[in-house]
Amino acid sequence: MLVIGIAGGTGSGKTTVVNKILRQLNAEGVNVISQDNYYFDNQHLSFQEREKLNYDHPKSVDFDLMLKHVKALKNGESIEQPLYSFVTHSRTGDFVSVEPKNVLIIEGILVLTNKELLKEFDLKVFVHADSDERLIRRIRRDMLERGRDLNEILHRYQTTLKPMHQEFIEPSKNEADLIVPNMKENNVAIDFLTTVINNSLKKIL
């Protein structure tokens, strides 16, 4: 199994890059696991308390469970992946069964910050976009998909997202084998990345 970690700041376009890779690979042989589903549940807290939590700090992610699931899939075992809601800031209580496949992509803002998880990756990718572009994308997404208002988004960006990006996410770029600029259409980088994946897959299989 080829295991790929794809990180980058909020709004950098990680999901877009993953989707482009899937279109060029045999998607039937690829699993994608999102860090977003591995935030701690925190249902013991009120909604107001959950709303104030720092979701851009590595301690907000249940890396132990993610690592356990990655190792299980690599051992040919299926997993029950939790589902997380950004509307309620908690897990939904539902699970998705994931069967092992030839390629496992793990994407999320913090996936290159965990030393134990880094050991499981065969290929590490960082998706880069400048801060202005990332903020614009974050505003659009949070307003359209998560029902947040502009003042809330900007307050969270200034107090949490930006400092956490500078402390944890941007430095994790140093762990990457490949950095993909994603300020515009970048088919050359995607073609190169899928070629690397295909070549690596041939060696492993």
C-alpha positions in Angstrom: 0.0 0.0 0.0 1.2 3.5 -0.9 0.4 6.0 1.8 0.4 9.7 0.9 0.1 12.7 3.3 -1.2 15.9 1.8 -1.1 19.0 4.0 -1.4 22.8 3.6 -3.0 25.8 5.3 -6.7 26.3 5.5 -8.0 27.2 2.1 -4.8 26.2 0.3 -6.8 23.9 -2.0 -5.8 20.5 -0.6 -9.2 19.0 -1.5 -8.9 20.3 -5.1 -5.5 18.8 -5.5 -6.8 15.4 -4.1 -9.7 15.5 -6.5 -7.5 16.2 -9.5 -5.2 13.3 -8.5 -8.2 11.0 -8.2 -9.3 12.0 -11.7 -6.0 11.0 -13.1 -5.5 7.8 -11.1 -7.7 4.7 -10.8 -10.0 6.1 -8.1 -11.4 2.6 -7.4 -8.0 1.7 -5.9 -7.7 4.8 -3.7 -8.9 5.7 -0.2 -9.0 9.2 1.0 -9.0 9.9 4.8 -9.6 13.4 6.0 -8.1 14.8 9.2 -11.4 16.7 9.6 -13.1 13.5 10.7 -10.6 12.9 13.5 -11.2 15.9 15.6 -12.0 14.9 19.2 -15.7 14.6 19.8 -16.0 17.0 22.8 -19.8 16.3 23.1 -19.4 16.7 26.9 -19.0 20.5 26.2 -21.8 22.9 25.4 -22.0 24.1 21.8 -20.8 27.6 22.9 -17.8 25.9 24.5 -17.1 23.8 21.5 -17.3 26.8 19.3 -14.5 28.5 21.1 -12.0 25.6 20.9 -8.8 25.9 18.9 -9.3 23.5 15.9 -6.0 24.5 14.3 -3.8 23.1 17.1 -2.4 19.6 16.8 -3.9 18.7 20.2 -7.4 19.1 18.7 -6.9 16.0 16.5 -7.2 12.4 17.7 -3.9 11.4 16.0 -3.8 8.2 18.1 -7.0 7.0 16.4 -5.8 8.1 13.0 -2.5 6.3 13.4 -4.3 3.2 14.6 -6.6 3.3 11.5 -3.7 3.9 9.1 -1.8 0.9 10.5 -4.9 -1.3 10.4 -5.4 -0.4 6.7 -1.8 -1.1 5.9 -2.2 -4.5 7.6 -5.1 -5.3 5.3 -7.8 -4.6 7.9 -11.0 -2.5 7.5 -11.7 0.4 9.7 -14.8 2.3 11.0 -14.0 6.0 10.3 -15.9 8.5 12.4 -17.8 11.4 10.8 -17.5 14.9 12.1 -19.8 17.9 11.7 -18.4 21.5 11.5 -21.9 22.8 12.1 -22.2 21.2 15.6 -18.4 21.0 16.2 -18.7 17.3 17.2 -18.8 13.9 15.7 -22.1 12.9 14.2 -22.2 9.4 15.8 -22.1 7.8 12.4 -19.2 5.8 10.9 -18.0 4.9 7.4 -16.5 1.5 6.8 -13.3 1.7 4.9 -11.7 -1.3 3.2 -7.9 -1.3 2.4 -6.9 -0.4 -1.1 -3.7 0.1 -3.0 -3.4 3.8 -2.3 -4.2 5.7 0.9 -4.3 9.5 0.8 -4.5 11.3 4.2 -5.2 15.0 3.9 -5.5 17.8 6.4 -3.9 21.0 7.7 -1.9 19.2 10.4 -1.1 15.8 9.0 2.6 16.6 8.5 3.0 17.8 12.1 2.7 14.5 13.8 6.0 12.6 14.1 4.5 9.1 14.4 2.2 9.7 11.4 5.0 11.0 9.3 6.7 7.6 9.6 3.7 5.9 7.9 3.9 8.1 4.8 5.7 7.0 1.6 5.1 10.4 0.0 4.6 13.8 1.7 3.0 16.7 -0.1 2.4 20.3 0.9 -0.1 22.4 -1.0 0.9 26.1 -0.9 -1.2 29.2 -1.5 -0.5 32.7 -0.3 -2.3 34.0 2.8 -4.7 36.4 1.0 -5.9 33.7 -1.3 -6.4 31.2 1.5 -8.4 33.8 3.5 -10.7 34.5 0.6 -11.3 30.8 0.0 -11.9 30.3 3.8 -14.5 33.1 3.9 -16.3 31.7 0.9 -16.4 28.2 2.2 -17.4 29.0 5.8 -20.2 31.4 4.7 -21.6 29.0 2.0 -21.1 25.6 3.6 -20.9 26.2 7.4 -23.3 29.1 7.9 -20.7 31.4 9.6 -20.9 35.1 9.4 -18.0 37.3 8.2 -17.1 38.8 11.6 -16.9 35.4 13.1 -14.6 34.1 10.3 -12.3 37.1 10.5 -12.1 37.0 14.3 -11.2 33.3 14.2 -8.6 33.9 11.4 -6.9 36.7 13.4 -6.9 35.0 16.8 -6.5 31.3 15.8 -5.9 30.4 12.2 -3.1 32.8 11.4 -1.0 32.2 14.5 -1.5 28.4 14.4 -0.6 28.4 10.7 2.7 30.2 11.5 3.5 28.0 14.5 2.6 24.6 13.2 1.4 24.3 9.6 3.9 26.5 7.7 6.9 24.8 9.4 5.5 21.4 8.5 6.3 22.3 4.9 9.9 21.3 5.7 8.7 17.7 6.0 7.3 17.6 2.5 8.9 15.7 -0.4 6.9 17.8 -2.9 5.4 21.3 -2.6 2.5 22.1 -5.0 1.8 25.8 -5.6 -1.9 26.2 -5.9 -2.7 29.9 -6.5 -4.0 29.1 -10.0 -4.6 26.1 -12.3 -1.4 24.0 -12.0 -1.8 21.0 -14.2 2.0 20.6 -14.5 2.3 20.0 -10.8 -0.7 17.7 -10.7 0.7 15.7 -13.7 4.1 15.4 -12.0 2.5 14.4 -8.7 0.4 11.6 -10.3 3.4 10.4 -12.3 5.4 10.1 -9.0 2.5 8.3 -7.4 2.1 5.9 -10.3 5.9 5.1 -10.3 5.9 4.6 -6.6 2.9 2.4 -6.8 4.5 0.2 -9.4 7.5 -0.4 -7.1 5.4 -1.2 -4.1 3.0 -3.6 -6.0 
